[in-house]
């Protein structure tokens, strides 16, 4: 279980409004987050992953404190070991598709399965510049899954995919999330995408 009780500073609203977020995410659950730009969706994901810090509060995962402003605890992103799909993909320009996955895991069988899942098995020697936007996005998703994370954070993960690929990939992803019992948090502006997943919806629009 993930327990969050934090305050996020929103620069885009009222000159730095503090947004309190108190929420529990059950193990293996999928939570879908909607909301306008600047409402704190991406910021929340980054704070859970340890890429930025809340103003105040606590983040506790499976009874381990990842962040506690009062006790000055702030576990590094590497030790949190969350899979993160960035909105801008954050791929390494000098690494091939294969190298991106090998950087995350040395399990050749798992890499092969992921490449087939993302339909990138024919592009293993391609670097990001030689991939389409949709292929880059799929690689970002596969890289996040390569570590077999217990926590998967996804920021607008399907925005560059056509309808057919999106449907196929989400079906495979749902099966994999269930199989690995991954706690998943998905941020999207697209309600139709989110409706393809079971789970609770949190709308940040009413919070700011």
N, C-alpha and C positions, 0 to 999 in steps of 0.2 A: 504493500500500500504506500502511496505517496501522500503525504500530508503537507499542505502549503498554507501558511498564514503570514502573508507579507504585504508590504506597501511598495507600489511601483510609482515612480515619478514620471508623469506624462508631460513632456515639454510642449507638446502640440496643443494642450488644453489649459486655458486659464493661467498661462505663464508658469506652469509647473505643478499642476494638480497632483496630489497623492491619491492613487487608486488602491484601496485595500482589496486584497484577494484572499479569501479563505475557502479552501476546497480540499477534498480528499478524492484521490483517484484509486480505485480498487485494482489489484493485480490482475493483469490480463484484459482490462477494460479498454474501450476506445472512447475517447472524448473528442468532440468536434467543436471548434471555436470559430465563431463568426464575429464580424464587427468591422467598423470603418477604419481606414488608415489612421494611424496615430493613437489608436485606442488601447494599445498595450499588448496586443496579441503576440507579436514577434518578441517583444521585450520579455514577456512571461516565459516563452520557450528558452530564450537565452539565459535567463536567470535560473531555470531548472537545470540547464546544462552546465552552468558555471561560467558562461562566457561574459556575463555581467552580474552585478550584485544588486539586490533589493535595497531600498532605503532602510527598511527595518523588517524584522520578522524571522521566521524559521522555515526551512525546507527539510523535511525528514522523509527518507526513503527506506522502507523495510526496516524500520527502527534504527536506522543509521542517520545521524544528523549531517546533512550536507552543508547547511548554512544556518547560522544562528548569530544575529547581529549582537545580541547581548553577551554571548560567550566568545565572540570573535572567531567563530568557526566558519571556514570557507573552503570546502574540499575542492581540489583542482578539477578541471574538466576531464583530464585524463583518468583520474581515479573514479569519477562518476560513470564513465564508460557508457554514456548514452549515445544512441544512434541519432544523428541530426541531419535532416535534409534541409539545406539552406535554400532560401528563395532565389538567390543568385547562383546556386549550384556549388560555388566555392571549390571547383575542381583544380587540380594541379596541371598547368599548361604543358609541362614537359613529361608528364606521365601518360602512358597508353591506358586504354580501358583495362587491360589485364593487370597492369602495374598498380592502378588505383585499388583494385581488389586485393592484390597480393600485399599491398602496404597494410591492409587491415587484417588479413588472415593468411595462414599458410595451408589451409585446408583446400586442396585442389578439387576435391569432389564438391565441396560447398560452392567454390567459385564457379565451377561448371554449371551447377544448378542455377545460380543467380544469373549468369550470363544468358541461360536459356529463358529464365523467367522474364528478363528485361529485353529479350530478343536482340542481344548485343553479341551473341557468340560468333558472328561473322565480322565483328569490328574490333577484335581484341587488340590489334596492333595500331589502332587509330588513336591519335591524341585529340583532346577536346576541340581544337580548332578545325578538325576534319569531321566533326560530328554535327548533326543538326541540333537545333534547340531541344527538340523532343528527346533525341538520343542522349544529350548531355543531362537532361533532367532524369532520365531513366538510370544513367550511370550514378548520379548523385543518390538516388534511392537505393541502388544496389550496394554502393559503398557504405551507406548507413546500416544496411542489413548484414554486411559482411562480418561484423564483429558479433553477430547473434546477440543483439542488445536485449536487455530485459526492459529497457525503456526506449521508445522510439518517438522522436519529436520531429514533426513534419511541417514545414512552412511553405504554403502554396505549392504542394508537391506535384500537382498534375496540370498546371496552368499552360504548359507548352505542348501537351499531348492532344492528338486528335481524338475524336469521340470513340472510334473503334479501339485504338490502343489504350485509351483510358479505361474503358470497360474491361478489356482483357487483363490489364495490369492490376486493376483494383481487385478483380476476382482472385487473382493469384496471391495478391498481397493479403487479402482477408484470410485466406487459407493458411498462409505462412504465419501471420500474427497469432492465429488460433493455435497452430501447431507448436509454436515456440513460447506461447503464453506471454506475449509482449504487451506491456502496458503502453498504449499509444495515444498521443495527443496530436491532433491534426488541425492546423490553422488554414482557413480558406475563405475567400470572398464568395465562392461559388456554392450556393446552397445545394444545387443539383448534385455536385460532386459529393458533398458530405452525406447526402441522403442515400448514397450507395453503400455507406457503412452503417452498421448498427451502433447504438451507443447514445450517450447523452449529448445534447447540444448546449453550449454556453454562448450567449450573445453578449458581446462586450459593448454593444451600442447602448444598452440600458445602464451601463455602469459608469459612463463618463459624463 
